[in-house]
């Protein structure tokens, strides 16, 4: 995955987390987003 794809996926996950209803769903999405954010920071 290149930087642009990772960034797009990260933004999508954050948007989905804002729309989510349950606590478990939100936490799961935020954990996935955090993993992607760490990949973004490593690639820079």
N, C-alpha and C positions, 0 to 999 in steps of 0.2 A: 504494500500500500504506500502510496506517496503522501506527501504532506497535505495536499488538497483533499484527498479522499478521507484521511483521518480527521481533518478539521470539519468536513461536512458531516461525517458520522457523529462526531462529538456534538455539534450543534443540533442535530436531529435528536440525539439522546436527551439533551438538556430540554429541548422543546417538549418531548414526550413526557419527561419527568414533571414539567410544569402542568401538563394536562392530566396526569395520573391521579387516580382516586385513592388507592390504598397505600398504606405505609410501606408494606413489603415491596410493592411495585416501584414506588419512588426510590427506596433505598437501593434496590437492584439496578435501576437505571443510572442512579448517581454513581454507583460503584463501577459500572461499565464505562461511564463517562470519565471517571478519575483515571482508569487504566489507559484510556485513549489520550487523555491530557498528558500523562507521563510519557507516552510515546512521542507526542508532539514536542515536548520539552527536550527529550533525548535527541531528536532529529535536528534540533536547532543548534 
